[in-house]
Amino acid sequence: MSRSLTLLPFIALLLPAWCHAFSLDHTPVPGGIAAIRLPADADPASVRFEQQRVLITREEGETYAIVGLALDVKPGMYYLEAKTRANKPLRLTFEVRDKTYETQHITIEDKRKVNPEKRDLERISHEQKQIGADLRHWSDSSEVTLDFLKPVDGPLSSPFGLRRFFNEQPRKPHSGLDIAAGEGAPIHAPAPGTVIDTGEFFFNGNTVFIDHGQGLITMYCHMSRIDVKPGQHVATGEVIGAVGKTGRVTGPHLHWGVSLNNARVDPLLFLGTDTGSDSPATPAPTHRDRPDPG
């Protein structure tokens, strides 16, 4: 065993942005994505990041691991564990860089949505387990679409990663993207997938989860109406429901979350430069949500 560990190869294969026209913005920062080229003899099914399976894709004849990096990941060196097709261990190293997100202070009139009462806590605990299981969901898929369409028309109001204070009490960073839209506006699936869960949650309101394959999950919160059912396949652009103001909100909008290998990442990374005619706006204090329990 000691001999095997001594011979364990350390291979730095982080893909430089200048050497390949990769379709995703893969700058490895907290809340971002790392695209790591796999050696030709690597077994794609063996690749793990912090014990989680990761999405594997091919582009221009090369195979890549697409790794989601959670907002609480610290800058520094990290690695993927993998094996060769001959069952020899590999360690693929990459560096996560620092990134600073803005701070947002919000005053919420419904104090119960900031400090839930005892009667709410059992419900919230149950919902957190359900949501966590949905975001950890894995399905094998040989084809995963990484170029997303914007799910609803409207300006981007509260960006991903905001460090939030509700009534001057610190809360976890904003783990999704808020899109301002009128109540009843249609919400479209940004890519093909399968609905894995729907429900009405204390903080999230009416919510839909879509599995796009290999640990890529999208979440849609505060909906006024849900038009899909678990197990239903949806095509790109198909209507899954409508914008609403259910859960912890003060006005209608869509909170859109993207989870990759159980890490919440910035949805804008999957939209490229095509975010519609609307540019990101100043964070809107009326969008008061907590869609991610983790």
C-alpha positions as CSV (number, residue, x, y, z in Angstrom):
1,M,0.0,0.0,0.0
2,S,2.8,2.5,0.9
3,R,4.5,1.8,-2.4
4,S,1.3,2.5,-4.3
5,L,0.9,5.9,-2.5
6,T,4.5,6.8,-3.1
7,L,4.1,6.3,-6.8
8,L,0.8,8.2,-7.0
9,P,1.2,10.6,-9.9
10,F,0.4,14.3,-9.4
11,I,-0.8,15.7,-12.7
12,A,-1.7,19.4,-13.1
13,L,-4.2,19.5,-15.9
14,L,-6.1,22.7,-15.2
15,L,-7.2,24.0,-18.6
16,P,-5.8,27.5,-19.3
17,A,-8.5,29.8,-20.8
18,W,-6.2,30.8,-23.7
19,C,-5.5,27.2,-25.0
20,H,-9.1,26.1,-25.8
21,A,-12.3,27.7,-26.8
22,F,-14.3,25.9,-24.1
23,S,-18.1,26.7,-24.1
24,L,-18.2,27.4,-20.3
25,D,-16.6,30.2,-18.3
26,H,-14.4,27.8,-16.3
27,T,-12.5,30.2,-14.1
28,P,-12.0,28.1,-10.9
29,V,-13.3,30.4,-8.1
30,P,-15.8,29.8,-5.2
31,G,-19.2,29.5,-6.9
32,G,-17.5,28.8,-10.2
33,I,-16.4,25.9,-12.4
34,A,-13.2,24.1,-13.1
35,A,-12.7,22.3,-16.4
36,I,-10.0,19.8,-16.0
37,R,-8.6,17.8,-19.0
38,L,-8.4,14.1,-18.3
39,P,-5.4,12.0,-19.6
40,A,-6.2,9.6,-22.3
41,D,-5.9,6.5,-20.0
42,A,-8.2,7.9,-17.3
43,D,-11.4,6.0,-16.5
44,P,-14.1,8.8,-16.6
45,A,-16.4,6.9,-14.3
46,S,-13.8,6.9,-11.5
47,V,-13.3,10.7,-11.2
48,R,-14.3,12.2,-7.9
49,F,-14.0,15.6,-6.3
50,E,-14.4,15.5,-2.5
51,Q,-16.0,12.1,-2.8
52,Q,-18.6,13.4,-5.3
53,R,-18.9,12.1,-8.9
54,V,-18.4,14.9,-11.4
55,L,-19.7,15.6,-14.9
56,I,-17.6,14.3,-17.8
57,T,-17.9,15.7,-21.3
58,R,-16.0,15.7,-24.5
59,E,-15.1,18.7,-26.7
60,E,-12.9,18.8,-29.8
61,G,-11.7,15.2,-29.1
62,E,-10.6,15.8,-25.5
63,T,-12.3,14.6,-22.3
64,Y,-12.9,17.0,-19.4
65,A,-14.2,16.8,-15.9
66,I,-16.5,19.8,-15.2
67,V,-16.3,20.5,-11.5
68,G,-18.7,22.7,-9.5
69,L,-17.0,24.7,-6.7
70,A,-19.1,25.7,-3.7
71,L,-19.2,29.2,-2.4
72,D,-17.5,28.2,0.8
73,V,-14.5,26.6,-1.0
74,K,-11.2,28.3,0.1
75,P,-8.6,29.5,-2.4
76,G,-5.8,27.0,-2.8
77,M,-4.8,23.8,-4.4
78,Y,-7.3,21.0,-4.9
79,Y,-7.3,17.7,-6.7
80,L,-9.5,15.1,-8.4
81,E,-9.2,11.5,-7.5
82,A,-9.3,9.1,-10.4
83,K,-8.1,5.8,-11.8
84,T,-6.6,4.7,-15.1
85,R,-8.4,2.1,-17.1
86,A,-5.8,-0.3,-15.8
87,N,-7.0,0.6,-12.2
88,K,-3.9,2.6,-11.3
89,P,-4.6,5.8,-9.1
90,L,-4.4,9.3,-10.5
91,R,-4.5,12.6,-8.8
92,L,-5.3,15.6,-11.0
93,T,-4.5,18.9,-9.3
94,F,-5.9,22.4,-9.9
95,E,-5.9,25.7,-8.2
96,V,-9.0,27.6,-6.9
97,R,-8.5,31.4,-7.0
98,D,-10.1,33.9,-4.6
99,K,-13.3,35.9,-5.5
100,T,-15.1,38.6,-3.5
101,Y,-18.8,38.9,-3.7
102,E,-20.9,42.0,-2.8
103,T,-22.8,42.4,0.4
104,Q,-26.5,43.1,0.6
105,H,-28.5,44.2,3.6
106,I,-32.3,43.5,3.5
107,T,-35.1,44.4,5.9
108,I,-37.8,41.8,6.0
109,E,-41.2,42.7,7.6
110,D,-42.2,39.0,8.1
111,K,-40.0,38.3,11.1
112,R,-41.0,34.6,11.0
113,K,-39.2,34.2,7.6
114,V,-36.0,35.4,9.3
115,N,-36.4,33.7,12.7
116,P,-38.8,30.8,12.2
117,E,-41.0,29.9,15.1
118,K,-40.7,26.5,16.9
119,R,-43.7,25.2,14.9
120,D,-41.9,25.9,11.7
121,L,-38.6,24.2,12.5
122,E,-39.8,20.6,12.1
123,R,-41.2,21.5,8.6
124,I,-38.0,23.3,7.6
125,S,-35.8,20.4,8.8
126,H,-37.8,18.0,6.7
127,E,-37.7,20.2,3.7
128,Q,-33.9,20.7,4.0
129,K,-33.4,17.0,3.8
130,Q,-35.7,16.7,0.8
131,I,-34.0,19.6,-1.0
132,G,-30.6,18.3,-0.2
133,A,-31.4,14.9,-1.6
134,D,-32.8,16.5,-4.8
135,L,-29.6,18.5,-5.3
136,R,-27.4,15.5,-4.7
137,H,-29.3,13.5,-7.3
138,W,-27.2,11.7,-10.0
139,S,-28.2,10.1,-13.2
140,D,-25.9,8.6,-15.9
141,S,-26.2,10.4,-19.2
142,S,-23.9,10.4,-22.2
143,E,-25.2,13.7,-23.5
144,V,-25.5,16.7,-21.2
145,T,-26.3,20.1,-22.5
146,L,-24.1,22.8,-21.0
147,D,-25.4,25.8,-23.0
148,F,-28.5,27.0,-21.3
149,L,-31.3,29.3,-22.4
150,K,-32.4,32.0,-20.0
151,P,-35.5,30.5,-18.2
152,V,-37.6,33.7,-18.1
153,D,-37.6,37.1,-19.7
154,G,-36.6,39.9,-17.4
155,P,-33.6,41.8,-15.9
156,L,-31.2,40.0,-13.6
157,S,-32.0,41.6,-10.3
158,S,-30.1,39.9,-7.5
159,P,-26.8,38.3,-8.6
160,F,-25.3,35.0,-7.4
161,G,-23.0,35.0,-4.4
162,L,-24.3,38.1,-2.5
163,R,-23.3,38.0,1.1
164,R,-26.7,38.7,2.8
165,F,-27.8,40.2,6.0
166,F,-31.5,39.8,6.8
167,N,-32.6,42.4,9.4
168,E,-28.8,42.8,10.1
169,Q,-28.5,39.1,10.8
170,P,-25.9,37.3,8.7
171,R,-27.2,34.5,6.5
172,K,-25.6,32.2,3.9
173,P,-24.7,33.8,0.5
174,H,-27.3,34.0,-2.3
175,S,-26.9,30.6,-4.0
176,G,-28.8,31.4,-7.2
177,L,-29.7,34.1,-9.6
178,D,-32.9,36.3,-9.3
179,I,-34.7,37.3,-12.5
180,A,-37.3,40.0,-12.1
181,A,-40.5,39.3,-14.0
182,G,-44.2,39.8,-13.6
183,E,-46.4,37.3,-11.8
184,G,-47.6,34.7,-14.2
185,A,-44.7,35.1,-16.7
186,P,-43.9,31.7,-18.2
187,I,-40.8,29.8,-17.0
188,H,-39.0,27.7,-19.6
189,A,-36.7,24.7,-19.2
190,P,-33.2,26.0,-20.1
191,A,-32.0,22.6,-21.4
192,P,-33.4,19.1,-21.8
193,G,-33.9,17.2,-18.6
194,T,-36.2,15.2,-16.3
195,V,-38.3,16.7,-13.5
196,I,-37.1,14.9,-10.3
197,D,-39.2,16.8,-7.7
198,T,-41.7,19.5,-7.1
199,G,-43.2,21.0,-4.0
200,E,-44.2,23.9,-1.8
201,F,-41.6,24.9,0.7
202,F,-41.4,27.3,3.7
203,F,-38.7,29.5,2.2
204,N,-38.7,28.6,-1.5
205,G,-42.4,28.5,-2.1
206,N,-43.5,26.5,-5.1
207,T,-40.4,24.9,-6.5
208,V,-39.3,22.6,-9.4
209,F,-36.1,20.6,-9.7
210,I,-34.8,19.4,-13.1
211,D,-32.1,16.8,-13.6
212,H,-30.0,17.5,-16.7
213,G,-27.7,14.5,-16.2
214,Q,-24.4,13.7,-14.3
215,G,-25.2,15.7,-11.2
216,L,-26.3,18.9,-13.1
217,I,-29.5,20.0,-11.4
218,T,-31.5,23.2,-11.8
219,M,-34.0,24.6,-9.3
220,Y,-36.8,27.2,-9.8
221,C,-38.4,28.9,-6.7
222,H,-41.3,31.1,-5.7
223,M,-43.4,30.0,-8.6
224,S,-47.1,30.9,-8.8
225,R,-47.9,27.7,-10.8
226,I,-46.2,24.4,-11.5
227,D,-47.0,22.8,-14.8
228,V,-44.9,19.7,-14.6
229,K,-44.7,16.5,-12.6
230,P,-41.9,14.3,-11.2
231,G,-40.7,11.9,-13.8
232,Q,-41.7,14.1,-16.7
233,H,-39.1,14.8,-19.5
234,V,-38.9,18.4,-20.6
235,A,-37.4,19.8,-23.8
236,T,-35.4,23.0,-24.1
237,G,-37.8,25.9,-23.9
238,E,-40.8,23.9,-22.6
239,V,-42.9,25.8,-20.1
240,I,-42.6,24.3,-16.6
241,G,-44.6,26.9,-14.7
242,A,-45.0,30.6,-14.0
243,V,-43.3,33.3,-12.0
244,G,-44.8,34.0,-8.6
245,K,-44.2,35.4,-5.1
246,T,-44.6,32.3,-2.9
247,G,-42.2,31.6,0.0
248,R,-39.9,34.3,1.4
249,V,-40.4,37.2,-1.1
250,T,-42.0,40.6,-1.2
251,G,-42.6,40.6,-4.9
252,P,-42.8,38.3,-7.9
253,H,-39.5,37.0,-9.4
254,L,-37.8,33.7,-10.3
255,H,-35.0,32.4,-8.1
256,W,-33.0,30.1,-10.4
257,G,-30.4,27.8,-8.9
258,V,-27.8,25.5,-10.6
259,S,-26.1,22.7,-8.7
260,L,-23.2,20.8,-10.1
261,N,-21.7,17.8,-8.1
262,N,-23.8,19.1,-5.2
263,A,-22.2,22.6,-5.3
264,R,-24.3,25.6,-6.0
265,V,-22.6,27.6,-8.9
266,D,-23.4,30.8,-10.8
267,P,-26.1,30.1,-13.4
268,L,-24.6,32.9,-15.6
269,L,-21.8,30.6,-16.4
270,F,-24.2,28.4,-18.4
271,L,-25.6,31.4,-20.3
272,G,-22.4,32.6,-21.8
273,T,-22.8,36.1,-23.2
274,D,-26.4,35.5,-24.2
275,T,-28.4,36.8,-21.2
276,G,-31.0,38.5,-23.3
277,S,-31.3,42.3,-23.8
278,D,-31.1,42.8,-20.0
279,S,-27.9,43.4,-18.2
280,P,-27.4,42.6,-14.5
281,A,-29.0,45.2,-12.4
282,T,-28.2,46.6,-8.9
283,P,-29.2,44.0,-6.3
284,A,-32.9,44.5,-5.6
285,P,-33.8,44.7,-1.9
286,T,-37.3,43.3,-2.7
287,H,-36.0,39.9,-3.6
288,R,-35.8,38.2,-0.3
289,D,-35.4,34.5,-0.7
290,R,-33.5,31.6,0.9
291,P,-33.8,28.8,-1.7
292,D,-30.8,26.8,-0.7
293,P,-30.9,25.1,2.8
294,G,-27.2,24.2,2.7
